Amino acid sequence: MRALIVLLLLCSAGCIDRTRLNADCAWIGDTPVRLDPASLNDRRHLIADAQLAEGVAVKYADTEHRRRYGYGGHGRLVDHGEVLYACFDTLVADIERNHGVTKADIDAARAQRDLRFDAPVMLSFMMLYSIVAVIANRWIWRHFAVSPATTLVVTAAASISFSFVGVQLGAVWGAIWETVRIGDDHFGSFRAAHAPSARHLPQLFAGGVLLFWIAGTGLFVKRSKAS
């Protein structure tokens, strides 16, 4: 429970401001001030605003879909996306007027990820994966340590299997926390800031295999010293 609270606190810096999310396509809670995208703090402000605008537009369109058809979650389909994009364009105009930025600045900001959010999410899953990898390696050593060759083959097969499953579970882990970040479970293709795992699947798979072998090597060294 403590670990979960710490993770929530670490991730909160990169979350969308839920107090400003609304289903009325209204731009609220923003103080007009000129922003310089070259400044780190101003850039973070612009990123937060741009991604909040996405959230408000999605919420507005989903609500309109619910009003028309009795269920939400498909706002992008209403009038072939016109409701969603009309709302978003209105919010973009508000941001441009409040902060003296261009639509190109806002489009660039939409796609930016916040390391303050992504790093704790990825590192926490890596820790969980490493713990399970250690447990799995101990099981392998207890049941297949009849010869070095047998242990090596079983560990190699297990590292591939574990990493394959780990990539899938990592995507689920990231999706769960992404709903926390955006304050909504609707994170379709309209949102420009896609989870980093989606762009690095081969690297994540290789990293999972490597972590499994590191866990096994550490266990081997520990047993060798003990004997």
Number of C-alpha atoms within 10 A of each C-alpha: 6 7 9 10 10 12 15 18 12 16 21 15 14 19 21 22 18 14 8 16 25 17 15 14 21 17 18 12 10 12 8 13 12 13 18 16 18 8 10 10 12 16 18 18 16 23 26 19 23 26 24 23 29 25 28 24 30 31 23 23 30 24 21 22 21 16 11 11 11 9 13 16 18 18 24 20 14 17 10 10 13 14 20 25 17 14 20 22 15 16 23 22 13 18 23 18 14 15 18 13 18 13 14 9 16 21 15 15 22 22 15 17 17 16 12 14 21 20 12 17 21 16 11 15 17 17 11 10 20 17 13 15 24 20 14 19 24 16 12 18 17 11 10 17 14 10 8 9 11 13 17 15 12 15 21 14 11 19 23 17 14 18 23 18 12 20 20 13 14 20 18 12 16 20 16 13 19 21 14 17 21 21 17 15 14 19 20 12 9 15 16 18 17 17 15 13 17 12 10 10 15 12 11 18 21 15 15 25 23 15 19 26 19 15 19 23 14 14 16 15 11 11 11 9 7 7 6
